[in-house]
C-alpha cells in the first residue's frame, strides 16, 4: 500500500491538529450595558498565581487563548473604580471555548460605620 493511501495517516494528522487548549473570551460592559473601552480583564492562573491582563478596545471584547483545560482560572474586570464580580472557570467545565460577560459597577458609597463603643470600667 502506498503511504499516501493509508487511511490511518489522515486520521493521525487530524488528531494531532485537535487542540486541547481552552479559549476564554467575552465582553466587558459598563453599568449602562455599553461596551467598556479600556477595561482591564485580569486572568489569574490559580496553580501558579500568574496574572495576565488584557485591555479592551472600543468593542469591550477580550480573548485569552491557549489556556490549559486542567487549571482553574479566575477572571475579573476593572476600569477606574468600577469593577465586575470575579468569575471562575474550572477544569470541571469541559467547554474548550468559554464566553463570559462582565458588567462593571461603580463602587457604592461606604456606609458610615459605627464607632466601637468603649467598654465601661
N, CA, C and O atoms as a DFTB+ gen file, in Angstrom:
484 C
 N C O
     1  1       0.847      -1.176       0.000
     2  2       0.000       0.000       0.000
     3  2       0.889       1.235       0.000
     4  3       1.863       1.295       0.750
     5  1       0.571       2.204      -0.818
     6  2       1.329       3.447      -0.897
     7  2       1.067       4.269       0.369
     8  3      -0.075       4.335       0.824
     9  1       2.107       4.901       0.955
    10  2       1.913       5.638       2.212
    11  2       0.810       6.701       2.127
    12  3       0.110       6.925       3.115
    13  1       0.640       7.342       1.007
    14  2      -0.379       8.384       0.900
    15  2      -1.796       7.832       0.874
    16  3      -2.753       8.582       1.066
    17  1      -1.947       6.524       0.637
    18  2      -3.285       5.939       0.585
    19  2      -3.645       5.231       1.888
    20  3      -4.745       4.691       2.007
    21  1      -2.766       5.223       2.841
    22  2      -3.051       4.592       4.133
    23  2      -4.060       5.455       4.889
    24  3      -3.745       6.591       5.244
    25  1      -5.271       4.938       5.145
    26  2      -6.303       5.762       5.787
    27  2      -5.935       6.183       7.197
    28  3      -6.450       7.195       7.673
    29  1      -5.071       5.459       7.884
    30  2      -4.730       5.828       9.252
    31  2      -3.854       7.078       9.300
    32  3      -3.827       7.766      10.321
    33  1      -3.138       7.383       8.218
    34  2      -2.274       8.565       8.197
    35  2      -3.098       9.829       8.373
    36  3      -2.758      10.684       9.191
    37  1      -4.165       9.953       7.619
    38  2      -5.019      11.131       7.726
    39  2      -5.667      11.260       9.087
    40  3      -5.805      12.367       9.606
    41  1      -6.070      10.135       9.676
    42  2      -6.700      10.175      10.991
    43  2      -5.727      10.659      12.060
    44  3      -6.101      11.427      12.946
    45  1      -4.472      10.205      11.973
    46  2      -3.484      10.656      12.946
    47  2      -3.236      12.142      12.820
    48  3      -3.104      12.837      13.828
    49  1      -3.170      12.632      11.618
    50  2      -2.947      14.069      11.435
    51  2      -4.101      14.870      12.005
    52  3      -3.888      15.917      12.616
    53  1      -5.310      14.396      11.815
    54  2      -6.472      15.113      12.339
    55  2      -6.412      15.160      13.862
    56  3      -6.685      16.198      14.464
    57  1      -6.056      14.032      14.488
    58  2      -5.972      14.004      15.943
    59  2      -4.881      14.937      16.442
    60  3      -5.050      15.583      17.476
    61  1      -3.760      15.020      15.724
    62  2      -2.687      15.914      16.129
    63  2      -3.130      17.374      16.078
    64  3      -2.688      18.192      16.884
    65  1      -4.002      17.694      15.129
    66  2      -4.424      19.083      14.962
    67  2      -5.500      19.496      15.958
    68  3      -5.727      20.688      16.162
    69  1      -6.174      18.515      16.587
    70  2      -7.206      18.854      17.551
    71  2      -6.555      19.505      18.761
    72  3      -5.601      18.973      19.329
    73  1      -7.065      20.627      19.137
    74  2      -6.480      21.379      20.229
    75  2      -7.006      20.889      21.568
    76  3      -8.187      20.573      21.707
    77  1      -6.121      20.830      22.543
    78  2      -6.539      20.513      23.905
    79  2      -6.506      21.783      24.749
    80  3      -6.610      21.723      25.974
    81  1      -6.363      22.921      24.097
    82  2      -6.298      24.194      24.804
    83  2      -7.680      24.819      24.900
    84  3      -8.569      24.537      24.095
    85  1      -7.838      25.668      25.898
    86  2      -9.099      26.373      26.135
    87  2      -8.952      27.820      25.691
    88  3      -7.867      28.397      25.755
    89  1     -10.054      28.392      25.243
    90  2     -10.137      29.817      24.922
    91  2     -11.191      30.421      25.837
    92  3     -12.313      29.920      25.913
    93  1     -10.834      31.493      26.528
    94  2     -11.813      32.238      27.329
    95  2     -11.925      33.615      26.695
    96  3     -10.940      34.341      26.567
    97  1     -13.132      33.956      26.304
    98  2     -13.371      35.229      25.627
    99  2     -14.638      35.853      26.177
   100  3     -15.372      35.230      26.944
   101  1     -14.884      37.078      25.780
   102  2     -16.121      37.707      26.221
   103  2     -16.101      39.190      26.006
   104  3     -15.314      39.724      25.225
   105  1     -17.002      39.856      26.732
   106  2     -17.169      41.294      26.612
   107  2     -17.293      41.896      28.005
   108  3     -17.811      41.272      28.932
   109  1     -16.806      43.121      28.126
   110  2     -16.969      43.892      29.360
   111  2     -17.889      45.060      29.035
   112  3     -17.624      45.839      28.119
   113  1     -18.971      45.173      29.795
   114  2     -19.928      46.263      29.615
   115  2     -19.896      47.187      30.824
   116  3     -19.564      46.771      31.934
   117  1     -20.249      48.454      30.589
   118  2     -20.355      49.389      31.705
   119  2     -21.718      49.211      32.378
   120  3     -22.486      48.326      31.999
   121  1     -22.014      50.035      33.356
   122  2     -23.260      49.909      34.113
   123  2     -24.496      50.106      33.234
   124  3     -25.579      49.638      33.585
   125  1     -24.347      50.797      32.087
   126  2     -25.465      51.027      31.163
   127  2     -25.507      49.979      30.045
   128  3     -26.234      50.149      29.066
   129  1     -24.744      48.915      30.185
   130  2     -24.651      47.830      29.191
   131  2     -24.053      48.261      27.864
   132  3     -24.352      47.666      26.829
   133  1     -23.213      49.287      27.880
   134  2     -22.448      49.681      26.700
   135  2     -21.065      49.032      26.784
   136  3     -20.547      48.842      27.885
   137  1     -20.457      48.688      25.642
   138  2     -19.101      48.114      25.692
   139  2     -18.140      49.038      26.436
   140  3     -18.127      50.248      26.212
   141  1     -17.355      48.464      27.305
   142  2     -16.454      49.237      28.159
   143  2     -15.061      49.302      27.536
   144  3     -14.260      48.379      27.683
   145  1     -14.790      50.388      26.850
   146  2     -13.472      50.604      26.262
   147  2     -12.460      50.872      27.371
   148  3     -12.729      51.626      28.306
   149  1     -11.295      50.243      27.252
   150  2     -10.225      50.491      28.216
   151  2     -10.371      49.745      29.527
   152  3      -9.628      50.013      30.471
   153  1     -11.312      48.813      29.607
   154  2     -11.416      47.992      30.820
   155  2     -10.246      47.002      30.827
   156  3      -9.765      46.584      29.774
   157  1      -9.809      46.643      32.007
   158  2      -8.727      45.676      32.150
   159  2      -9.324      44.367      32.651
   160  3      -9.976      44.325      33.694
   161  1      -9.090      43.299      31.893
   162  2      -9.530      41.968      32.309
   163  2      -8.305      41.252      32.860
   164  3      -7.283      41.126      32.185
   165  1      -8.427      40.787      34.097
   166  2      -7.335      40.101      34.786
   167  2      -7.627      38.605      34.766
   168  3      -8.691      38.173      35.209
   169  1      -6.692      37.817      34.256
   170  2      -6.810      36.362      34.230
   171  2      -5.757      35.804      35.171
   172  3      -4.560      35.987      34.947
   173  1      -6.194      35.126      36.222
   174  2      -5.257      34.550      37.194
   175  2      -5.259      33.035      37.076
   176  3      -6.305      32.392      37.163
   177  1      -4.073      32.475      36.875
   178  2      -3.856      31.028      36.892
   179  2      -3.732      30.652      38.370
   180  3      -2.756      31.025      39.020
   181  1      -4.706      29.919      38.905
   182  2      -4.695      29.631      40.343
   183  2      -3.623      28.621      40.736
   184  3      -3.327      28.461      41.920
   185  1      -3.044      27.947      39.763
   186  2      -1.975      26.981      40.066
   187  2      -0.650      27.705      40.310
   188  3       0.091      27.356      41.229
   189  1      -0.357      28.708      39.490
   190  2       0.926      29.425      39.606
   191  2       0.773      30.832      40.179
   192  3       1.770      31.473      40.514
   193  1      -0.453      31.315      40.294
   194  2      -0.783      32.682      40.729
   195  2      -0.342      33.736      39.720
   196  3      -0.348      34.927      40.031
   197  1       0.038      33.315      38.521
   198  2       0.423      34.260      37.468
   199  2      -0.829      34.977      36.970
   200  3      -1.875      34.359      36.772
   201  1      -0.709      36.295      36.770
   202  2      -1.835      37.104      36.297
   203  2      -1.473      37.714      34.953
   204  3      -0.398      38.290      34.781
   205  1      -2.390      37.576      34.006
   206  2      -2.250      38.193      32.687
   207  2      -3.361      39.229      32.573
   208  3      -4.498      38.972      32.967
   209  1      -3.035      40.395      32.034
   210  2      -4.034      41.457      31.877
   211  2      -4.243      41.770      30.411
   212  3      -3.309      41.738      29.610
   213  1      -5.491      42.074      30.073
   214  2      -5.862      42.401      28.697
   215  2      -6.721      43.651      28.735
   216  3      -7.715      43.698      29.461
   217  1      -6.353      44.663      27.966
   218  2      -7.137      45.907      27.890
   219  2      -8.103      45.818      26.717
   220  3      -7.703      45.518      25.592
   221  1      -9.380      46.083      26.990
   222  2     -10.384      46.034      25.931
   223  2     -10.284      47.277      25.045
   224  3      -9.787      48.324      25.460
   225  1     -10.774      47.125      23.812
   226  2     -10.817      48.252      22.878
   227  2     -12.234      48.807      22.861
   228  3     -12.998      48.605      23.805
   229  1     -12.587      49.514      21.776
   230  2     -13.904      50.166      21.680
   231  2     -15.058      49.186      21.853
   232  3     -16.099      49.544      22.403
   233  1     -14.881      47.947      21.385
   234  2     -15.970      46.972      21.411
   235  2     -16.108      46.246      22.751
   236  3     -17.043      45.467      22.932
   237  1     -15.194      46.488      23.690
   238  2     -15.255      45.867      25.011
   239  2     -14.876      44.397      25.030
   240  3     -15.017      43.737      26.059
   241  1     -14.394      43.868      23.899
   242  2     -14.096      42.431      23.802
   243  2     -12.716      42.084      24.351
   244  3     -11.795      42.901      24.339
   245  1     -12.601      40.852      24.832
   246  2     -11.307      40.321      25.274
   247  2     -11.226      38.854      24.875
   248  3     -12.249      38.206      24.657
   249  1     -10.002      38.332      24.780
   250  2      -9.803      36.905      24.491
   251  2      -8.461      36.461      25.070
   252  3      -7.447      37.146      24.939
   253  1      -8.489      35.293      25.712
   254  2      -7.284      34.633      26.200
   255  2      -7.249      33.267      25.527
   256  3      -8.195      32.488      25.645
   257  1      -6.157      32.977      24.821
   258  2      -6.044      31.731      24.058
   259  2      -5.001      30.802      24.671
   260  3      -4.198      31.202      25.514
   261  1      -5.039      29.550      24.219
   262  2      -4.046      28.536      24.593
   263  2      -3.952      28.324      26.098
   264  3      -2.855      28.215      26.647
   265  1      -5.100      28.267      26.761
   266  2      -5.138      28.028      28.198
   267  2      -5.313      26.535      28.464
   268  3      -5.938      25.824      27.677
   269  1      -4.762      26.074      29.569
   270  2      -4.864      24.662      29.927
   271  2      -6.291      24.315      30.359
   272  3      -6.970      25.117      31.001
   273  1      -6.723      23.132      30.003
   274  2      -8.030      22.632      30.431
   275  2      -7.970      22.120      31.881
   276  3      -9.007      21.872      32.495
   277  1      -6.751      21.961      32.425
   278  2      -6.555      21.350      33.741
   279  2      -6.339      22.351      34.871
   280  3      -5.986      21.961      35.983
   281  1      -6.548      23.631      34.597
   282  2      -6.271      24.664      35.591
   283  2      -7.532      25.498      35.813
   284  3      -8.288      25.764      34.878
   285  1      -7.746      25.906      37.065
   286  2      -8.830      26.839      37.375
   287  2      -8.305      28.247      37.141
   288  3      -7.217      28.603      37.594
   289  1      -9.094      29.042      36.427
   290  2      -8.746      30.432      36.162
   291  2      -9.764      31.342      36.839
   292  3     -10.962      31.059      36.845
   293  1      -9.272      32.433      37.406
   294  2     -10.138      33.466      37.971
   295  2     -10.021      34.685      37.080
   296  3      -8.918      35.115      36.742
   297  1     -11.163      35.243      36.699
   298  2     -11.175      36.426      35.840
   299  2     -11.922      37.546      36.531
   300  3     -12.963      37.326      37.150
   301  1     -11.383      38.745      36.421
   302  2     -12.024      39.933      36.968
   303  2     -11.839      41.063      35.972
   304  3     -10.871      41.078      35.211
   305  1     -12.763      42.001      35.979
   306  2     -12.680      43.146      35.078
   307  2     -12.799      44.427      35.889
   308  3     -13.613      44.530      36.807
   309  1     -11.955      45.417      35.523
   310  2     -11.983      46.711      36.199
   311  2     -11.791      47.824      35.179
   312  3     -11.212      47.621      34.112
   313  1     -12.288      48.992      35.530
   314  2     -11.998      50.213      34.773
   315  2     -12.156      51.357      35.751
   316  3     -13.256      51.651      36.218
   317  1     -11.036      51.998      36.053
   318  2     -11.069      53.035      37.083
   319  2     -11.486      52.406      38.403
   320  3     -10.924      51.395      38.825
   321  1     -12.489      53.018      39.060
   322  2     -13.005      52.474      40.317
   323  2     -14.081      51.415      40.102
   324  3     -14.458      50.715      41.042
   325  1     -14.576      51.295      38.874
   326  2     -15.634      50.323      38.588
   327  2     -15.045      48.929      38.474
   328  3     -13.937      48.746      37.971
   329  1     -15.799      47.955      38.946
   330  2     -15.339      46.573      38.836
   331  2     -16.530      45.641      38.676
   332  3     -17.665      45.982      39.006
   333  1     -16.236      44.458      38.161
   334  2     -17.241      43.413      37.992
   335  2     -16.881      42.265      38.923
   336  3     -15.711      42.086      39.261
   337  1     -17.871      41.489      39.341
   338  2     -17.573      40.342      40.204
   339  2     -16.624      39.353      39.515
   340  3     -16.669      39.174      38.298
   341  1     -15.772      38.723      40.312
   342  2     -14.823      37.725      39.808
   343  2     -15.582      36.491      39.332
   344  3     -16.551      36.061      39.958
   345  1     -15.131      35.938      38.228
   346  2     -15.714      34.710      37.666
   347  2     -14.628      33.644      37.640
   348  3     -13.450      33.959      37.477
   349  1     -15.022      32.387      37.800
   350  2     -14.074      31.273      37.763
   351  2     -14.436      30.323      36.632
   352  3     -15.609      30.091      36.339
   353  1     -13.398      29.780      36.004
   354  2     -13.550      28.718      35.011
   355  2     -12.683      27.563      35.510
   356  3     -11.465      27.697      35.627
   357  1     -13.322      26.430      35.803
   358  2     -12.603      25.313      36.409
   359  2     -12.417      24.166      35.413
   360  3     -13.040      24.146      34.351
   361  1     -11.557      23.218      35.767
   362  2     -11.365      22.043      34.913
   363  2     -12.651      21.213      34.762
   364  3     -12.775      20.437      33.815
   365  1     -13.591      21.371      35.676
   366  2     -14.860      20.650      35.578
   367  2     -15.728      21.178      34.447
   368  3     -16.641      20.495      33.983
   369  1     -15.441      22.391      34.006
   370  2     -16.125      22.969      32.838
   371  2     -15.365      22.454      31.621
   372  3     -14.230      22.864      31.378
   373  1     -15.977      21.570      30.864
   374  2     -15.271      20.890      29.773
   375  2     -15.339      21.637      28.446
   376  3     -14.832      21.144      27.438
   377  1     -15.957      22.823      28.425
   378  2     -16.024      23.583      27.173
   379  2     -14.630      24.076      26.796
   380  3     -13.887      24.580      27.638
   381  1     -14.288      23.924      25.525
   382  2     -12.998      24.433      25.050
   383  2     -13.078      25.920      24.759
   384  3     -12.054      26.604      24.743
   385  1     -14.280      26.428      24.528
   386  2     -14.464      27.858      24.296
   387  2     -15.497      28.363      25.296
   388  3     -16.666      27.981      25.247
   389  1     -15.051      29.220      26.198
   390  2     -15.911      29.769      27.240
   391  2     -16.116      31.247      26.946
   392  3     -15.156      31.981      26.710
   393  1     -17.374      31.677      26.963
   394  2     -17.694      33.081      26.716
   395  2     -18.305      33.674      27.977
   396  3     -19.279      33.146      28.514
   397  1     -17.726      34.777      28.446
   398  2     -18.176      35.441      29.662
   399  2     -18.589      36.884      29.362
   400  3     -18.062      37.514      28.446
   401  1     -19.528      37.388      30.138
   402  2     -19.916      38.794      30.066
   403  2     -19.730      39.402      31.440
   404  3     -20.267      38.905      32.430
   405  1     -18.966      40.484      31.493
   406  2     -18.756      41.212      32.740
   407  2     -19.534      42.520      32.685
   408  3     -19.562      43.188      31.651
   409  1     -20.163      42.883      33.793
   410  2     -20.836      44.176      33.885
   411  2     -20.175      44.966      35.012
   412  3     -20.217      44.580      36.181
   413  1     -19.564      46.085      34.622
   414  2     -18.878      46.925      35.599
   415  2     -19.895      47.706      36.419
   416  3     -20.897      48.189      35.892
   417  1     -19.626      47.823      37.703
   418  2     -20.471      48.604      38.587
   419  2     -19.599      49.550      39.385
   420  3     -18.526      49.186      39.866
   421  1     -20.081      50.765      39.512
   422  2     -19.361      51.756      40.311
   423  2     -19.449      51.346      41.780
   424  3     -20.448      50.767      42.206
   425  1     -18.413      51.643      42.547
   426  2     -18.467      51.292      43.969
   427  2     -19.557      52.091      44.676
   428  3     -19.787      53.264      44.381
   429  1     -20.205      51.435      45.596
   430  2     -21.255      52.105      46.357
   431  2     -20.603      52.937      47.452
   432  3     -19.570      52.545      47.996
   433  1     -21.197      54.084      47.781
   434  2     -20.621      54.903      48.866
   435  2     -20.557      54.081      50.147
   436  3     -21.494      53.359      50.488
   437  1     -19.465      54.203      50.829
   438  2     -19.289      53.439      52.064
   439  2     -20.282      53.926      53.102
   440  3     -20.437      55.126      53.329
   441  1     -20.941      52.983      53.718
   442  2     -21.860      53.344      54.804
   443  2     -21.029      53.769      56.003
   444  3     -19.924      53.275      56.228
   445  1     -21.582      54.685      56.754
   446  2     -20.873      55.107      57.958
   447  2     -20.886      53.959      58.945
   448  3     -21.935      53.436      59.319
   449  1     -19.697      53.591      59.349
   450  2     -19.591      52.508      60.313
   451  2     -19.658      53.096      61.710
   452  3     -19.097      54.154      61.997
   453  1     -20.363      52.374      62.567
   454  2     -20.460      52.846      63.936
   455  2     -19.126      52.674      64.633
   456  3     -18.428      51.673      64.468
   457  1     -18.803      53.673      65.408
   458  2     -17.585      53.580      66.201
   459  2     -17.806      52.513      67.265
   460  3     -18.887      52.442      67.850
   461  1     -16.809      51.692      67.524
   462  2     -16.979      50.705      68.587
   463  2     -17.177      51.411      69.921
   464  3     -16.480      52.372      70.247
   465  1     -18.143      50.915      70.680
   466  2     -18.428      51.534      71.972
   467  2     -17.367      51.113      72.977
   468  3     -16.953      49.956      73.049
   469  1     -16.950      52.108      73.748
   470  2     -15.943      51.815      74.775
   471  2     -16.600      51.010      75.889
   472  3     -17.741      51.255      76.279
   473  1     -15.850      50.057      76.376
   474  2     -16.375      49.259      77.479
   475  2     -16.371      50.081      78.743
   476  3     -15.472      50.886      78.984
   477  1     -17.405      49.860      79.553
   478  2     -17.484      50.584      80.846
   479  2     -16.557      49.904      81.848
   480  3     -16.490      48.677      81.924
   481  1     -15.855      50.714      82.602
   482  2     -14.921      50.122      83.613
   483  2     -15.633      49.491      84.760
   484  3     -14.993      48.963      85.669
